[in-house]
Amino acid sequence: MISNQILQTNIEGLKAITRIDLCICDTEGKVLASTFTDAEEYESSILAFVDSPADSQVIQGYQFFKVFDDHQLEYILLARGGSDDVYMVGKLAAFQIQNLLVAYKERFDKDNFIKNLLLDNLLLVDIYNRAKKLHIESNVKRVVFIIETKHEKDINALETVRSLFATRTKDFITAVDEKNIILVKEVKPGETYDDLSKTANMILDMLNTEAMTKVNVAYGTIVSEIKDVSRSYKEAKMALDVGKIFYSTKNVIAYNNLGIGRLIYQLPLPLCRMFIKEIFDGKSPDEFDDETLTTINKFFENSLNVSETSRQLYIHRNTLVYRLDKLQKSTGLDLRVFEDAITFKIALMVVKYMKYMENMDY
């Protein structure tokens, strides 16, 4: 459960303090970490010690110790020397490794709990019982961030996120699939959605600079109970999808800023096709030429202001009016009228959504 690198770092630290060589082996005699080179020679002695009833023993000038994990023999520790001082150092080292096993198991259990919580795999009573056993507060305000990486199993991105939030004991970092890193973050008293936006942008900047990874960050709404964490996760997931369809230029998307895109995303495709057919008589509003589409988008950007739109397009006001009149004749919608403009804007978004969903099917 504990990586060999962690074991090696620990015994090297202990040797630096005590000047006593240490070695950790598995129950089959394989060396996992060591501060000396000839540890492999003691394989037969280790196997004999595993089968013996003793918890510690001096063999061939080494102190042998058994390290248990819940009464299950996990490691054999060797300490070079047979003196009482070496025995004491060996017992301390075995105690430290045993505590590491407990800590890593608790971390694994917490990670497993958070994953099942996000995926709605737990009954309500189980959520509160397991949270209590794992010493996770149930009434802390939390929000879920999803960090989507461009590549699967991006270890650099995962480690960078962990380093950012490692000191915050009430934050949890996990993953439920290959491309998404999930941060369940505690929301402190007084923190607002503006602060969450700053956190999302900080994650984005850190991953761009430290891990050299391009990511998208989405987050849900703040929840007050642990049972609602899955809701914030679903909201963040929806924000990620809706952002790809309607706000592709943005790298940070908040669920509460999705606007009308959130409603369109939940429409069934047959209803969307019916809407487009009724409004445009079977034609698609994105079949217009580039000039017309540019004019439409710029007109919307400038809140239907004819003068400002013509200025930004570097065309005469009358030219813009001519284009809008021409569009009105072909579609029956006058974009200078608020209701017609809304209908056209929604139609463009519906078409974007339909194309995205149809591409997902292939």
C-alpha positions, 0 to 999 in steps of 0.5 A: 500500500505504501510506495517503496519510495516512501519507505526508502525516504523514511529509513534514509531519514532514520539512518541519518539520525541514528547512523544505523542501517535499516532494510524493509522486505516483504514477507517473501524476502524481497527487498523493498527499501534498504540503506545497505547493499547486501540485503538480498543475502538474508532472504532465507533468514527472512523466510525462516523468521516469517514462519517463526512465532517471534515478533523480533529476533537477532539473526546473523548480526541483525535485529529482525522485526515483524511489522503488522497491519491489523494483525496481518504480517506486512513487512520484515524490518532489519536493523544492522547490529545486535545491541540494545540501542539497535533494538530500540531504533528498530522498534521505533522504525517498526512503529513508524512504518506501522503508523504509516500503514494506518495513515495510508489506509485511512487516506485510501478509505477516505478516497474511496468514500469520496468517490462513492459519495460523488457517484451516489453509490451510498445510502443516506444513513451510510454517508453519515455513518462512514463520515463519522468513522473517517472523522469527516465533518458532515455539516461543512460548506463544500463545493466541487471543482472538476479539472479536465486535462487534455491527456489521460492519467496526467500525473503531473497535473494531479500532483500539482493540484495535490500540492496546492491543497495538501495542507488543507485537511478538509479538502479532498482530491480524487478522480473517478475517470482517466481525464478528470481531477476532482477537488472537493473543497471546503468553503470557509465562512465569508467565501463567495462565488467570486473567491471560487472563481479566483481559486479556479483561475489559480488552479488554471494558471498553476497547471499551465505554468507548473505542470505545463498542462492545458486544462478546463476548470468547472465548479458547481454550487456551494452545498452545506451538507455532505449528502449534497456533495454529489449534487455539486459534482453533477453541477460541475460536470454539467458546467463542463459539458455546457461550456464546451458547447456554448462557451468554448473560448472560456477555460473556467466555467461556473454552474451558476453562470451558465444562463440559458445554455443550461436550459437548452442542454436539458432539451431532448433532441426531437424537441430541438429539431421541431423548434428549428423546423417551425422557426426556419421552415426546415432550414438551419440558421447556421447555413448563412454565409460567413458575412451574415453570421459575423453581422448577426454575432456582432449585432448580438454582442453590441446589444442590438445597437445598429450604430455601434455594430456598423462601427465595429464592422467598419461598414456604413449604417445603411449597409448594416440595415440592408443586411438586417432587412435581407435577413428578415426577408429570408427568415421572417425575423427582424433582429432589431425587434427584441423578441425576434432577436431572442428567438434567433439567438436561442435557435443558434444555441440550439443548433450548436447543442444539436451538432455537439450531441450528434457528434457525441453519438459517432 
